[in-house]
């Protein structure tokens, strides 16, 4: 049998390797598309805010933990827990004797320094008179020394005055005044105790006006300016409804809950003592302008995208069960500072992708980012 040529053997080897590679590609696992993270919101409508109740917690408009700026022995603590105090009232006093002695000593040092200054000035003026009457009777170096002594004594007087002012302040710091009218809600020490500077003595809160903080989801916060007749009810007083107004709204949503903090302020009725920490709830009526009274769903502009011919408008709907997205045609309405209104094709409570809409495909599996918001 004839032997195959070298060229023939090489050709057979190449064909074998090609066939082996093809078989390997057929058996390889198909490449999976990575799961894309997306941002999404659960949409709401005007009905979602009408009559909705938001829980919250009461807080004082003013509250402070009082402390002394100096250390000492407490000799007066004339207030008790629950007592009403007025602005300027003395609520605690330290033994002032050590500070009064320090002030007396400082004043004595100041008097000595001022006497030394007067003497230095007299010596300097006498040297000037001698020099004026007889130029050779006293040297210029002596004149300079007397002037330097005056400057030195001036510095001593200034230092002594500073010590007197500091000692006087310490004496004043032995008195603790209420900075505003309020209620003593806690005493941290008892009378006759030795207390350190900056140690908490009393806690006073102003209950004449009460605030409540509530969290509003980002898909509803744009309706807040149209909510009227805010009303608050606290669990401790379920039969008392307190009118409230919006004091402030945070400008940034919580990164975890995607809610905005809204602070309401109110004045409780006489006899209703609302204390910080009490739980309650608030509600109100949504009153939209005439042109917005139809029940619209508002979504971010970034959530919509056009068809290739710019005739149709689409959004991506996120399915929580399958963790996939589906394209849906919608009919858009007017654009406002709150977003774009969707007239047809979208219902409240559905999830809409709000970012990266141009990088998704029908049925693609996605992962919802933690900072995405959920309607509450």
Beta strands, then each sheet from edge to edge (+ up, - down):
strand 1: 36-38
strand 2: 40-42
strand 3: 54-67
strand 4: 72-76
strand 5: 84-85
strand 6: 90-94
strand 7: 175-177
strand 8: 182-187
strand 9: 194-195
strand 10: 200-217
strand 11: 227-234
strand 12: 237-249
strand 13: 259-266
strand 14: 279-286
strand 15: 297-299
strand 16: 305-306
strand 17: 313-319
strand 18: 324-336
strand 19: 339-344
strand 20: 351-353
strand 21: 366-368
sheet 1: 1+ 21+
sheet 2: 2+ 20- 17+ 16-
sheet 3: 2+ 20- 17+ 18- 19+ 15-
sheet 4: 5+ 8- 10+ 3- 14+ 11- 12+ 13-
sheet 5: 7+ 6- 4+ 9-
end
